[in-house]
Amino acid sequence: MNIAYWNIHGLNEDKFQDDLFIENVCKYDIVCFAETMLRESPGNLPGFTSPYIVKPIKAKKRGRPSGGMLIFIKAKFKNVISEIKQNNFSIWLKIDGTFLNLEKNIFLCFTYIKPYINKDISELTFTKLENDISFFLSKGEVILSGDFNARTGGLNDFIQNDGVNDNFTDCPVPEDYTPDLPLERNQLDQKNNLHGNLLVNICKSSQMRIVNGRFLGDSLGYFTFYNSNGKSTVDYMLTSQNLFYTINNFMVKPPTDLSDHCLIALNIFNFKNSKEIDKEELWSLPGKFKWADQSKDIYIDALLEEKSVEDILSLNKLIDDNNFNDIDFLVNKTNEIYLEAAKKSVSFKANLKKSIMQRHTKKQNLKKYGCQMIAYSLEKKCVPLEID
């Protein structure tokens, strides 16, 4: 399932007729346009149902309204996705988990949070969002996508070292407490602001995780907003920690003339349609090393032996040699050095079991030739009776 979010910075009929616009959005299953500034849809997308609408707000009597969202869903998902809740800055949809072969339903939230006005308004908005996240996490898994006007450069969205019991000697935690996954995140935008701090605080309190900068397609954490004053990352997708294993990729699309924001897209696996692994083609591992308490010290000593040091120095010379381009040789040589040290420091237990393929072949041969072998054995052992 492909989910896209795009702050379109004003949506009109001209964009709906633009070939580049149609090409960008129709490849996704769920598409949210934010900051539409519209009270109704200017048109329909081919293959999609009529959109869910979050109307923009007119803060002053004069001037145009700001914000607003339109959410389009592919027609084939009409009976799988339903609206649960909306307010003036977010909308919540429920995705039937059984469609993706998941145990729990997924609650998908699209949001647009306006730029900073004052601290009280920002904190109130993020508190409302956090309360909604907490509520829906009690009922299933959560995906959150939006323009938060939040810059999170240098900020962790997880609590460091909360898996170490010594950290909680004065503050006991529940027995079923799940520590945060300390998964580092890359981001080209190194600046942060109040909204960024509020967003990562939600992550820490609810164990939501920012997807940007962590997956194939956006491994560097690209900028999502460009204008004459510069560039920044303010558009994000987040998921509950348990959903990380379902993510196939996440992408920040290149900037276009259609908006000053980039389209961001998340692809999650549909486990119902995924192919099962052909176990008959799997082979058993050759064996495994058995680690002991003293293995670490022995391993270090083995790497410091004269021969190991000579091999490492020789390898370094080859690495520094600009004329040497045999990468495979360097990798194999490095593996050999580590392997020899491991053999001296840990015991190796060989796996004597035959491969699954071998066992399968033997079983099939027995089925195929078993009757013939039994008949042949009986022929050899049985003496024919003479009849008078």
Legacy VTK file of the C-alpha trace (Angstrom):
# vtk DataFile Version 3.0
C-alpha trace
ASCII
DATASET POLYDATA
POINTS 388 float
0.000 0.000 0.000
1.371 3.406 -1.038
0.545 6.470 1.054
1.432 9.993 -0.121
1.275 13.426 1.502
1.796 16.685 -0.340
1.495 20.248 0.886
0.270 21.542 -2.457
0.234 25.229 -1.392
-3.099 25.947 -3.012
-5.130 23.545 -5.127
-7.140 24.527 -8.196
-8.578 23.140 -11.423
-5.416 24.008 -13.360
-3.352 21.626 -11.248
-5.933 18.875 -11.677
-5.474 19.195 -15.438
-1.678 19.258 -15.280
-0.123 16.052 -16.672
2.825 16.226 -14.263
0.446 16.601 -11.332
-1.652 13.583 -12.390
1.493 11.524 -13.019
2.834 12.377 -9.555
-0.240 11.423 -7.562
-2.145 8.679 -9.378
0.497 6.039 -8.670
-0.424 6.084 -4.961
-3.288 4.364 -3.149
-3.970 7.125 -0.618
-3.094 10.759 -1.349
-3.474 13.721 0.988
-3.201 17.285 -0.309
-2.574 19.804 2.451
-2.899 23.584 2.582
-5.477 23.376 -0.211
-7.243 26.564 0.926
-10.457 25.060 -0.487
-13.823 24.244 1.048
-14.624 21.700 -1.677
-12.758 19.627 -4.228
-11.967 21.291 -7.579
-12.320 17.924 -9.325
-11.801 14.174 -9.103
-8.766 12.014 -9.725
-9.176 9.080 -12.148
-9.559 5.810 -10.262
-10.153 7.498 -6.894
-13.258 7.957 -4.766
-14.647 11.376 -3.852
-12.273 12.909 -1.325
-12.534 13.374 2.409
-12.411 17.110 3.108
-10.939 19.106 5.988
-12.065 22.674 5.401
-9.613 25.574 5.759
-9.978 28.115 8.534
-10.388 31.838 8.080
-8.650 33.356 11.073
-9.582 36.931 10.166
-12.614 38.527 8.530
-10.485 39.727 5.663
-8.161 37.636 3.561
-8.355 34.074 2.358
-8.687 30.994 4.588
-5.580 28.957 5.352
-4.966 25.248 5.726
-7.452 22.669 4.523
-6.907 19.106 3.289
-8.295 16.760 0.627
-7.740 12.999 0.938
-8.245 10.800 -2.127
-8.424 6.999 -1.877
-8.234 4.470 -4.708
-11.662 3.000 -5.433
-10.475 -0.546 -4.696
-9.912 0.452 -1.047
-13.365 1.966 -0.606
-14.558 -0.773 1.766
-11.229 -1.046 3.581
-10.760 2.570 4.694
-13.171 4.770 6.647
-13.084 8.169 8.332
-13.026 8.105 12.138
-12.433 11.657 13.304
-11.378 15.115 12.168
-10.732 18.571 13.582
-9.433 21.804 12.101
-5.853 20.541 11.724
-6.086 16.736 11.307
-8.159 13.818 10.024
-8.055 10.177 11.171
-8.806 7.206 8.908
-9.074 3.534 9.844
-7.462 0.923 7.572
-8.780 -2.607 8.080
-5.751 -4.573 9.263
-7.031 -7.863 7.841
-6.641 -6.438 4.335
-2.882 -6.219 4.945
-2.897 -9.483 6.890
-2.053 -7.632 10.113
-3.404 -8.508 13.548
-4.392 -4.911 14.333
-6.090 -2.123 12.413
-4.028 0.841 11.258
-5.154 4.349 12.170
-3.829 6.833 9.625
-3.663 10.515 10.506
-3.012 13.369 8.077
-2.271 16.741 9.605
-1.291 20.291 8.757
0.036 22.375 11.645
0.450 26.068 10.920
3.783 27.864 11.412
4.660 29.098 14.885
2.451 31.931 16.149
3.057 31.726 19.886
4.157 29.077 22.360
0.729 28.512 23.920
-1.001 27.800 20.602
1.775 25.446 19.473
1.800 23.492 22.729
-1.999 23.207 22.745
-2.062 21.889 19.153
0.612 19.269 19.768
-1.045 18.240 23.044
-4.318 17.575 21.198
-2.414 15.558 18.604
-0.622 13.567 21.307
-3.927 12.748 23.024
-5.370 11.444 19.755
-2.272 9.341 19.104
-2.444 7.836 22.587
-6.125 6.988 22.112
-5.702 5.279 18.740
-2.556 3.428 19.831
-4.733 1.699 22.421
-6.842 0.353 19.550
-4.207 -0.506 16.935
-1.156 0.796 15.097
-0.706 4.416 14.008
0.728 6.159 10.945
1.066 9.932 11.145
1.827 12.118 8.126
1.921 15.850 7.745
3.512 19.246 7.481
4.279 20.008 11.120
6.376 23.119 10.415
8.784 21.288 12.689
12.554 21.183 12.285
14.113 18.294 14.180
17.796 18.518 13.263
20.009 16.917 15.919
17.046 15.713 18.000
16.486 12.054 18.878
12.940 10.713 18.666
13.724 7.946 21.165
14.941 7.756 24.765
18.572 6.724 24.844
19.604 3.794 27.038
16.118 3.236 28.424
16.705 -0.500 28.083
19.346 -0.379 30.831
17.770 -1.358 34.149
20.174 0.820 36.151
18.469 3.922 34.728
15.252 3.107 36.586
16.480 2.347 40.119
14.608 5.365 41.514
11.668 5.138 39.128
10.413 1.575 38.586
8.817 0.823 35.207
6.072 -1.705 34.428
7.160 -5.273 33.740
5.689 -5.133 30.219
7.574 -1.909 29.367
9.153 -2.060 25.899
12.440 -0.134 25.553
12.877 2.251 22.614
14.724 1.043 19.540
17.898 3.191 19.332
17.730 3.541 15.548
19.775 6.497 14.329
18.218 8.915 11.838
19.948 10.940 9.121
18.848 14.462 8.234
20.383 17.123 6.002
18.501 19.856 7.883
20.519 20.307 11.069
18.398 23.065 12.620
15.550 22.611 15.107
12.709 24.715 16.489
9.914 24.579 19.082
7.641 22.481 16.852
10.523 20.077 16.300
11.006 19.631 20.038
7.276 19.131 20.552
7.184 16.513 17.782
10.071 14.426 19.143
8.569 14.661 22.629
5.422 13.019 21.243
7.634 10.311 19.767
9.301 9.654 23.108
6.060 9.557 25.063
4.159 7.350 22.602
6.974 5.327 20.976
6.187 6.759 17.560
9.160 6.939 15.199
10.037 9.359 12.405
10.421 7.494 9.111
12.392 10.242 7.305
16.099 9.496 7.029
15.818 5.849 7.983
14.688 3.872 4.955
15.526 3.127 1.355
14.602 6.137 -0.770
15.470 8.752 1.870
18.537 7.368 3.610
20.072 10.864 3.918
16.959 12.652 5.185
16.338 15.090 2.346
14.865 18.588 2.540
11.105 18.788 1.953
10.593 22.555 1.599
12.296 25.039 -0.749
11.789 28.784 -1.178
13.799 31.946 -1.807
14.892 32.066 1.840
16.369 28.570 1.870
15.351 24.969 2.457
14.282 22.827 5.393
12.705 19.530 6.430
9.234 20.125 7.862
7.140 17.336 6.275
7.329 13.951 8.001
5.823 10.525 8.245
5.827 8.684 11.558
4.711 5.193 12.514
4.272 3.294 15.734
7.402 1.314 16.536
5.700 -2.020 15.808
5.026 -1.007 12.189
8.681 -0.494 11.266
8.981 -4.070 10.002
6.152 -3.462 7.494
7.885 -0.530 5.761
9.273 -1.234 2.319
10.552 2.251 1.506
10.012 5.961 2.084
10.673 8.663 -0.480
10.956 12.438 -0.647
10.179 13.274 -4.264
12.193 15.987 -6.071
10.796 19.552 -5.883
8.520 20.746 -8.718
6.936 24.006 -9.857
3.579 22.780 -8.536
4.447 23.518 -4.888
7.230 24.752 -2.638
6.927 21.461 -0.717
8.026 18.012 -1.886
5.641 15.082 -2.025
6.538 12.422 0.555
5.473 8.788 0.151
5.486 5.657 2.287
5.186 2.103 0.977
4.151 -0.652 3.385
4.002 -4.362 2.640
0.754 -6.098 1.871
1.539 -9.393 3.586
-1.538 -11.061 2.160
-0.155 -10.709 -1.364
3.501 -11.347 -0.538
5.019 -14.570 -1.799
5.991 -17.216 0.703
9.663 -18.071 0.929
10.471 -21.292 -0.895
11.912 -23.237 2.022
13.009 -26.069 -0.242
15.764 -23.836 -1.627
17.184 -22.896 1.778
20.407 -24.430 3.077
21.513 -24.952 6.641
24.328 -22.802 8.004
27.756 -24.498 8.053
27.937 -24.057 11.822
28.242 -21.446 14.533
30.808 -19.937 16.884
30.268 -20.445 20.604
31.135 -17.339 22.621
32.552 -17.681 26.156
33.277 -15.116 28.886
36.989 -15.003 28.056
36.484 -14.934 24.280
36.610 -11.132 24.009
40.101 -10.845 25.530
41.408 -13.796 23.523
39.979 -12.285 20.328
41.724 -8.941 20.957
45.022 -10.719 21.734
44.696 -12.716 18.516
44.314 -9.526 16.476
47.412 -8.075 18.186
49.600 -11.062 17.294
52.526 -10.310 15.006
51.064 -12.064 11.952
47.676 -10.397 12.343
49.270 -6.962 12.689
51.404 -7.566 9.586
48.330 -8.629 7.611
46.381 -5.557 8.764
49.244 -3.190 7.862
49.615 -4.804 4.438
45.889 -4.450 3.913
46.010 -0.760 4.874
48.718 -0.137 2.279
46.552 -1.691 -0.418
43.554 0.381 0.700
45.632 3.592 0.492
46.985 2.620 -2.925
44.893 4.523 -5.486
46.002 2.143 -8.241
44.608 -0.927 -6.464
40.947 -1.454 -7.344
40.257 -5.091 -6.442
37.495 -4.544 -3.869
36.627 -8.238 -3.676
40.205 -9.090 -2.690
40.199 -6.465 0.083
36.891 -7.700 1.480
37.966 -11.347 1.408
41.319 -10.522 3.025
39.603 -8.554 5.795
37.236 -11.449 6.450
40.172 -13.865 6.629
41.903 -11.766 9.308
38.789 -11.631 11.484
38.002 -15.296 10.891
41.470 -16.474 11.943
41.226 -14.425 15.150
37.764 -15.850 15.824
38.984 -19.422 15.410
41.542 -18.849 18.173
39.132 -17.213 20.609
35.881 -19.153 20.263
34.916 -22.733 19.616
33.215 -23.628 16.355
30.425 -26.176 16.241
29.838 -27.559 12.777
26.301 -28.165 11.612
26.143 -31.775 10.446
22.545 -31.629 9.323
21.899 -31.931 5.644
20.291 -29.110 3.750
16.545 -28.887 3.520
16.870 -29.467 -0.202
18.804 -32.702 0.356
16.271 -33.989 2.862
13.445 -33.044 0.544
15.096 -34.833 -2.410
15.680 -37.975 -0.363
12.065 -37.937 0.778
10.804 -37.510 -2.772
13.042 -40.310 -4.033
11.695 -42.594 -1.325
8.155 -41.822 -2.429
9.051 -42.340 -6.065
11.084 -45.532 -5.819
9.934 -46.967 -2.492
7.451 -49.465 -3.941
9.964 -50.694 -6.518
12.631 -51.212 -3.828
10.229 -53.167 -1.608
9.150 -55.354 -4.499
12.783 -55.986 -5.466
13.709 -56.951 -1.873
10.827 -59.379 -1.632
11.849 -60.897 -4.939
15.348 -61.566 -3.655
14.375 -62.882 -0.241
11.292 -64.909 -1.095
11.594 -68.412 -2.536
8.823 -69.320 -4.970
6.637 -72.237 -3.879
6.551 -75.347 -6.007
3.063 -76.576 -6.739
2.521 -80.260 -7.363
LINES 1 389
388 0 1 2 3 4 5 6 7 8 9 10 11 12 13 14 15 16 17 18 19 20 21 22 23 24 25 26 27 28 29 30 31 32 33 34 35 36 37 38 39 40 41 42 43 44 45 46 47 48 49 50 51 52 53 54 55 56 57 58 59 60 61 62 63 64 65 66 67 68 69 70 71 72 73 74 75 76 77 78 79 80 81 82 83 84 85 86 87 88 89 90 91 92 93 94 95 96 97 98 99 100 101 102 103 104 105 106 107 108 109 110 111 112 113 114 115 116 117 118 119 120 121 122 123 124 125 126 127 128 129 130 131 132 133 134 135 136 137 138 139 140 141 142 143 144 145 146 147 148 149 150 151 152 153 154 155 156 157 158 159 160 161 162 163 164 165 166 167 168 169 170 171 172 173 174 175 176 177 178 179 180 181 182 183 184 185 186 187 188 189 190 191 192 193 194 195 196 197 198 199 200 201 202 203 204 205 206 207 208 209 210 211 212 213 214 215 216 217 218 219 220 221 222 223 224 225 226 227 228 229 230 231 232 233 234 235 236 237 238 239 240 241 242 243 244 245 246 247 248 249 250 251 252 253 254 255 256 257 258 259 260 261 262 263 264 265 266 267 268 269 270 271 272 273 274 275 276 277 278 279 280 281 282 283 284 285 286 287 288 289 290 291 292 293 294 295 296 297 298 299 300 301 302 303 304 305 306 307 308 309 310 311 312 313 314 315 316 317 318 319 320 321 322 323 324 325 326 327 328 329 330 331 332 333 334 335 336 337 338 339 340 341 342 343 344 345 346 347 348 349 350 351 352 353 354 355 356 357 358 359 360 361 362 363 364 365 366 367 368 369 370 371 372 373 374 375 376 377 378 379 380 381 382 383 384 385 386 387
